[in-house]
Amino acid sequence: MKLAINLNEAHCGFAGCLGVYLILMQSDQDGGLFWPFPKRFTFVLFDQQDDPSQRQNISYTAFPCGELEFQRPRQRENVGWGETQFVKHSILRARQYVTIIAIANVNAHTFIPERN
């Protein structure tokens, strides 16, 4: 599994937007996992304001419903699934999402149980 970030989604008609995508990749463990990928996942862009009470994190949650992107990968990786308009560039510049220390702090969270 990998996270892909497109810094500008102009090629999709959403110029000035940052896009985020979850991509399922082949692994030696695929036989022991549930398919299609069944778990909800959330992308979170962390606001890095000095004052924690002023932080305004941005998140996007998706629930796979058996789409082709969530089937067991038959090649190196599947096509990504995510949000083309995750955050506008103007919002990135207006707050502390982009800092000298961390260009962008984006996490993708999910939990995959092992088969018994």
Secondary structure, DSSP 8 states (H G I E B T S, - for coil): -EEEEES-BGGGTBTTEEEEEEE-B--TTGGGS-SS----EEEEE----SSGGG---EEEEE---S-GGGS--SSSB---EEEEEEEEHHHHHHTTTS-SS-S--EEEE-------
